[in-house]
Amino acid sequence: MPAIRTPPHLLTLVALSGVSALSMNVFLPSLPGMARDFDVDYGVMQLSVSAYIGASAVLQLLGGPISDRYGRRPVVIWGLIGFLLATVGTLLATTVTVFLIFRLLQSVITVCMLVPRAVIRDLHDGDRAASMLGYVTMGMAVVPMMAPVFGGVLDELFGWQANFAVMGLLGIAVLVVTWRDMGETVRGGGLPMRQQIQNYPALARSQRFWGYCLAATLSSGAFFAYLGGAPFVGDQVFGLTPAQVGYWFAAPSVGYVLGNFLSGRYSARLGLNRMILIGASLCFAALALALLTDLAGLLQPMVFFGAIAFMGLGNGMVLPNANAGMMSVRPELAGTASGLGGALAVAGGAALSALAGALLQPGSGAGPLLVIMCGSALGSLVAVFWVLMRERRIGLGA
C-alpha cells in the first residue's frame, strides 16, 4: 500500500463517515416489508440493526488500537474492501439467516467512522478538534438525512435489494477516493501495542474520560433506540408508507446538521463542557415533552418527529465535543480512545435498539420507545454534570 503522507482532504473524511452512516440507515424504511418477504417477525428483521450495531462495537474496540499501531490509512482501506464483499452477500441471500450473517459482516465499515475522528485529533488539539469534528459530522449528517428518504423511494420502485446495491456502488466510489487521497496522519510508525497496553490504566482511571464516554454513549443511545423503533412507530402507530417513513426519518439529521454547525462555530469559544451541557439539556427536554404529549393521547407525527429533530440538534452539540474530550485525555491514544468511546456508544445503542424492538408490539403505541429515549437522554445529562463537578474540584473550570 502506498506510503502516502499528506493529510486527507476534509471531504474524504466526510465521505468515509458518510458511507458508514448510510449503511446503517438507508434501508430502515424497508424493515417491515423485508420481514414480510423473509416471512419472519419484525423483531427478527430488526436484528439487522441491533446485531449490526453490536458487531460495530466490537470492531471499534479492535479498530482503534490497530489504527494507532499500523496507521489510519490501511484500516479504512481494508474496512471498505470487507464491506463491499459483505454487501454482495446480502444481495445474493435467499434466507433471512444468510442475509443476517452478511449484514453482520457489513459492520466492518464502522472503522470508517472511528478513524476520521482520530485523524482530526492527530491534526488538531482540544477545542479546535471539537470544532473540526463539528464540521466533519455536519457534512456527514447530510448522508443519513437523505438516505432513508432515498431508501424509501427505492424500496417502492425496485424493492429493498436496491438499497444494498446503492451501498455497494457508493462503497466502491469512496474506496477509490480514499485510495487516492487518504494520507497517513500517524507519525513514527504508530504506537506499539505493548506501549498502548501500558498506557491503558491511565485512560481507564480518568473520570473525565468515562464522563465524556457516558455523555456520548447515552446521548447517542437515544438515537439508536429511535433507529430500532421508529420504523415500527411509523408503520403501526401512524400508518405511514415506507416512503413517508423515509421523509420523516430526515428529522434527526436536520437537527444534527444544525447542532454540528453550532459545534463547529462555537466550541472553540464556549468550550467543550458548556456545549455538551447545552446539547444534553435540549435533547432531554424535547424527548420529555414528546413523552408527556403521548401520555396525554395527543401524539401526532409532527410532534413525535419534531421532538426527534430537537434530539438530533442536541446530539449534534454533544457528540463532537464529547468525542474531542475523551480523545484529549491521552492524545497519543486518540485512535484507542475513539474506538473505545465509539464501542461503548454502539454497544449501548445495540442494547437500546434491541430493547425498543422487543417492547414495541401491536397496540403498544410509541410510549415504550419514548420512555427508553428519555431515560437515555437523562443519563447523558447526569454524565455531563459528573464531568463538571470533577473539573471544578480539581480547579480546571468548566
JOFEN-V799996 format. One record per residue. N is the residue number from 1. RES is the residue in one small letter. PSI is psi in whole degrees, 0 to 359 (none if undefined). OMEGA is omega in whole degrees, -180 to 180 (none if undefined). D_LAST is the distance of its C-alpha to the last C-alpha in Angstrom with 2 decimals. Layout:
BEGIN
N_RES_PSI_OMEGA_D_LAST / N_RES_PSI_OMEGA_D_LAST
END
This chain:
BEGIN
1_m_131_-175_44.05 / 2_p_141_-180_43.65 / 3_a_68_179_41.21 / 4_i_132_-175_39.40 / 5_r_352_180_36.60 / 6_t_137_180_35.44 / 7_p_145_180_32.03 / 8_p_152_175_32.58 / 9_h_150_180_32.44 / 10_l_321_-179_29.53 / 11_l_331_176_32.13 / 12_t_318_177_33.24 / 13_l_321_177_29.82 / 14_v_317_-179_29.85 / 15_a_318_179_33.39 / 16_l_312_179_32.58 / 17_s_323_-177_29.72 / 18_g_316_-179_31.93 / 19_v_329_176_34.97 / 20_s_317_178_33.01 / 21_a_320_-179_31.61 / 22_l_320_-178_35.08 / 23_s_338_-179_36.76 / 24_m_325_-168_34.69 / 25_n_359_-176_35.43 / 26_v_329_-175_38.37 / 27_f_4_-175_40.90 / 28_l_319_178_39.12 / 29_p_342_-178_41.38 / 30_s_351_-172_44.30 / 31_l_311_179_43.41 / 32_p_318_179_45.72 / 33_g_323_177_48.55 / 34_m_322_177_48.03 / 35_a_321_178_48.34 / 36_r_319_-179_51.64 / 37_d_319_-180_52.89 / 38_f_357_178_52.29 / 39_d_50_177_53.55 / 40_v_166_176_50.61 / 41_d_157_178_48.24 / 42_y_322_-180_45.04 / 43_g_325_177_43.07 / 44_v_314_-179_44.85 / 45_m_330_-180_44.16 / 46_q_345_174_40.51 / 47_l_337_177_40.32 / 48_s_345_174_40.32 / 49_v_304_-173_36.72 / 50_s_317_179_35.46 / 51_a_323_176_37.39 / 52_y_315_180_36.34 / 53_i_319_179_32.66 / 54_g_316_177_33.33 / 55_a_324_178_35.15 / 56_s_324_179_32.33 / 57_a_314_179_30.01 / 58_v_317_-178_32.50 / 59_l_328_177_32.99 / 60_q_324_176_29.32 / 61_l_323_-180_29.32 / 62_l_319_-174_32.31 / 63_g_323_-180_31.54 / 64_g_303_178_28.24 / 65_p_323_179_29.77 / 66_i_321_179_32.98 / 67_s_330_174_31.30 / 68_d_327_-177_29.58 / 69_r_310_-171_33.06 / 70_y_354_177_35.47 / 71_g_159_-178_33.46 / 72_r_321_-174_32.01 / 73_r_305_-178_35.28 / 74_p_329_-180_37.72 / 75_v_315_-178_35.43 / 76_v_326_179_35.23 / 77_i_310_-179_38.93 / 78_w_328_176_40.19 / 79_g_317_179_37.85 / 80_l_320_179_39.38 / 81_i_315_178_42.89 / 82_g_320_179_42.42 / 83_f_317_-179_41.08 / 84_l_319_179_44.15 / 85_l_319_180_46.56 / 86_a_325_179_44.99 / 87_t_320_175_45.15 / 88_v_319_179_48.88 / 89_g_320_179_49.18 / 90_t_326_-180_47.63 / 91_l_331_-179_50.11 / 92_l_353_-175_53.06 / 93_a_137_178_52.13 / 94_t_350_177_54.83 / 95_t_159_-179_53.36 / 96_v_328_179_50.00 / 97_t_312_179_49.72 / 98_v_318_179_50.23 / 99_f_313_-177_47.86 / 100_l_326_177_45.05 / 101_i_310_-179_45.64 / 102_f_328_175_45.30 / 103_r_321_177_42.37 / 104_l_319_-180_40.64 / 105_l_333_177_41.52 / 106_q_339_-176_40.01 / 107_s_350_177_36.56 / 108_v_339_179_36.79 / 109_i_347_-179_35.45 / 110_t_337_177_31.96 / 111_v_336_180_31.61 / 112_c_355_173_31.59 / 113_m_323_-178_28.27 / 114_l_324_-176_26.45 / 115_v_316_178_27.94 / 116_p_325_177_26.71 / 117_r_317_179_23.06 / 118_a_324_178_23.95 / 119_v_315_178_25.85 / 120_i_317_-180_22.91 / 121_r_330_175_20.92 / 122_d_326_-172_24.11 / 123_l_338_-175_24.16 / 124_h_160_-179_20.59 / 125_d_153_166_17.35 / 126_g_232_-177_13.63 / 127_d_329_178_12.54 / 128_r_321_177_16.29 / 129_a_319_178_17.28 / 130_a_319_179_15.25 / 131_s_314_-180_17.01 / 132_m_321_176_20.33 / 133_l_323_177_19.97 / 134_g_316_180_19.53 / 135_y_321_179_22.78 / 136_v_312_-178_24.58 / 137_t_338_174_23.93 / 138_m_314_177_24.75 / 139_g_319_-180_28.10 / 140_m_326_-176_28.56 / 141_a_339_178_28.00 / 142_v_324_-178_31.15 / 143_v_303_179_33.25 / 144_p_341_176_32.35 / 145_m_318_-177_32.48 / 146_m_335_-172_36.07 / 147_a_311_-180_37.20 / 148_p_326_177_37.96 / 149_v_310_179_39.77 / 150_f_319_-179_41.79 / 151_g_321_178_42.29 / 152_g_320_178_43.64 / 153_v_315_178_46.11 / 154_l_320_180_47.20 / 155_d_315_-177_47.82 / 156_e_330_-178_50.07 / 157_l_317_-170_51.96 / 158_f_353_-176_52.35 / 159_g_166_-173_50.97 / 160_w_335_-178_47.86 / 161_q_334_-179_49.01 / 162_a_328_179_48.32 / 163_n_322_-180_44.56 / 164_f_330_174_44.88 / 165_a_319_178_47.19 / 166_v_319_176_44.56 / 167_m_315_-179_41.99 / 168_g_316_-179_44.52 / 169_l_317_179_45.30 / 170_l_326_176_41.69 / 171_g_319_178_41.08 / 172_i_315_-179_43.96 / 173_a_316_-179_42.67 / 174_v_325_177_39.18 / 175_l_317_179_40.87 / 176_v_313_-180_42.96 / 177_v_316_-178_40.06 / 178_t_317_179_37.97 / 179_w_321_-177_40.98 / 180_r_330_-169_41.52 / 181_d_338_-171_37.99 / 182_m_98_176_35.65 / 183_g_156_-180_35.11 / 184_e_128_-179_33.82 / 185_t_350_174_30.36 / 186_v_125_-177_30.49 / 187_r_156_174_31.99 / 188_g_24_177_34.38 / 189_g_7_179_35.74 / 190_g_169_-178_32.60 / 191_l_121_-179_31.26 / 192_p_147_-178_34.07 / 193_m_320_-179_33.70 / 194_r_319_179_34.34 / 195_q_324_176_31.49 / 196_q_313_-179_29.18 / 197_i_322_179_30.30 / 198_q_332_-179_29.71 / 199_n_348_-178_26.07 / 200_y_317_-177_25.47 / 201_p_321_179_24.83 / 202_a_323_178_21.79 / 203_l_317_-176_20.40 / 204_a_334_-178_21.62 / 205_r_354_-174_20.16 / 206_s_118_176_16.54 / 207_q_324_178_14.50 / 208_r_315_-179_11.86 / 209_f_311_-177_14.95 / 210_w_327_176_16.41 / 211_g_314_177_13.41 / 212_y_320_179_13.24 / 213_c_314_-179_17.04 / 214_l_321_178_17.38 / 215_a_315_-180_15.21 / 216_a_317_-177_17.44 / 217_t_312_-176_20.55 / 218_l_328_176_20.54 / 219_s_312_178_19.59 / 220_s_336_178_22.35 / 221_g_324_176_24.50 / 222_a_321_179_25.05 / 223_f_317_180_26.37 / 224_f_321_175_28.59 / 225_a_319_177_30.04 / 226_y_317_179_30.84 / 227_l_321_-178_32.63 / 228_g_331_-173_34.72 / 229_g_337_-174_35.65 / 230_a_321_177_35.73 / 231_p_322_177_39.09 / 232_f_314_-179_40.65 / 233_v_316_180_39.23 / 234_g_319_-176_40.43 / 235_d_311_-171_43.85 / 236_q_326_-176_44.59 / 237_v_314_-176_42.71 / 238_f_350_178_42.91 / 239_g_37_-178_45.97 / 240_l_151_174_44.61 / 241_t_165_177_46.34 / 242_p_319_179_44.66 / 243_a_319_179_44.32 / 244_q_320_175_42.78 / 245_v_318_178_40.29 / 246_g_318_179_39.45 / 247_y_313_-179_38.88 / 248_w_334_-179_36.53 / 249_f_343_177_34.70 / 250_a_344_-174_33.31 / 251_a_307_-178_31.10 / 252_p_327_-179_27.98 / 253_s_325_175_28.35 / 254_v_313_177_28.62 / 255_g_321_-178_25.29 / 256_y_319_178_23.82 / 257_v_314_180_25.10 / 258_l_318_178_23.45 / 259_g_320_176_20.07 / 260_n_321_178_20.46 / 261_f_316_179_21.47 / 262_l_323_176_18.41 / 263_s_314_179_16.27 / 264_g_326_-176_18.55 / 265_r_322_-168_18.47 / 266_y_351_-177_14.87 / 267_s_317_-179_12.57 / 268_a_334_-178_13.11 / 269_r_317_-175_12.46 / 270_l_338_-179_9.49 / 271_g_158_-176_7.72 / 272_l_308_-170_8.26 / 273_n_321_-180_5.96 / 274_r_320_179_6.83 / 275_m_321_178_10.26 / 276_i_317_-179_10.72 / 277_l_315_180_10.10 / 278_i_314_-178_12.55 / 279_g_316_-179_14.93 / 280_a_322_179_15.20 / 281_s_317_-180_15.86 / 282_l_318_-180_18.45 / 283_c_311_-179_20.09 / 284_f_317_-178_20.65 / 285_a_317_-179_21.90 / 286_a_316_-178_24.39 / 287_l_323_178_25.81 / 288_a_321_178_26.14 / 289_l_319_178_28.08 / 290_a_319_179_30.34 / 291_l_316_178_31.04 / 292_l_322_178_32.03 / 293_t_320_179_34.24 / 294_d_318_179_35.90 / 295_l_331_178_36.57 / 296_a_358_179_38.23 / 297_g_23_-176_40.44 / 298_l_10_-174_39.32 / 299_l_129_177_37.59 / 300_q_162_179_38.79 / 301_p_320_-179_37.89 / 302_m_321_180_36.15 / 303_v_312_-178_33.93 / 304_f_305_-176_33.24 / 305_f_336_173_32.54 / 306_g_318_176_30.73 / 307_a_323_179_28.17 / 308_i_325_177_28.03 / 309_a_318_178_27.32 / 310_f_328_172_24.22 / 311_m_318_177_23.26 / 312_g_321_177_23.70 / 313_l_315_179_21.53 / 314_g_316_178_18.63 / 315_n_324_179_19.40 / 316_g_337_176_19.59 / 317_m_325_-177_15.91 / 318_v_309_-166_14.81 / 319_l_313_179_17.14 / 320_p_320_-178_16.77 / 321_n_320_178_13.01 / 322_a_321_178_13.43 / 323_n_317_177_16.45 / 324_a_322_180_14.94 / 325_g_314_-178_12.24 / 326_m_329_179_15.13 / 327_m_344_-180_17.34 / 328_s_348_-179_15.09 / 329_v_314_176_15.45 / 330_r_89_-175_19.14 / 331_p_328_-179_20.05 / 332_e_346_176_23.73 / 333_l_37_-176_23.62 / 334_a_317_180_22.16 / 335_g_317_179_25.19 / 336_t_314_179_25.12 / 337_a_318_178_21.46 / 338_s_317_-180_22.23 / 339_g_316_-180_25.42 / 340_l_314_178_24.11 / 341_g_317_178_21.24 / 342_g_322_179_23.82 / 343_a_316_178_26.37 / 344_l_319_-179_24.31 / 345_a_313_-177_23.59 / 346_v_331_175_27.27 / 347_a_313_176_28.60 / 348_g_321_178_26.74 / 349_g_321_178_27.88 / 350_a_317_-180_31.44 / 351_a_315_-179_31.53 / 352_l_323_178_30.30 / 353_s_316_179_32.62 / 354_a_320_179_35.53 / 355_l_317_178_34.78 / 356_a_317_179_34.84 / 357_g_324_-179_38.12 / 358_a_323_-175_39.64 / 359_l_336_-178_38.81 / 360_l_104_180_39.86 / 361_q_160_178_43.60 / 362_p_125_180_46.16 / 363_g_352_-177_45.66 / 364_s_337_-176_42.14 / 365_g_192_-178_40.57 / 366_a_355_-175_36.94 / 367_g_310_-179_35.63 / 368_p_319_179_35.02 / 369_l_316_-179_33.02 / 370_l_325_177_30.80 / 371_v_315_179_30.24 / 372_i_314_-177_29.14 / 373_m_319_179_26.76 / 374_c_316_180_25.22 / 375_g_320_179_24.75 / 376_s_316_180_23.08 / 377_a_322_178_20.64 / 378_l_319_177_19.83 / 379_g_321_177_19.21 / 380_s_318_179_16.68 / 381_l_319_178_14.74 / 382_v_319_179_15.01 / 383_a_322_178_13.78 / 384_v_314_-180_10.48 / 385_f_328_177_10.06 / 386_w_316_177_11.35 / 387_v_315_-178_8.72 / 388_l_318_179_5.93 / 389_m_321_178_8.66 / 390_r_315_-177_9.50 / 391_e_329_175_6.61 / 392_r_321_-178_6.89 / 393_r_324_-177_10.53 / 394_i_8_172_10.77 / 395_g_19_-180_9.10 / 396_l_339_-177_6.80 / 397_g_169_-179_3.80 / 398_a_none_none_0.00
END
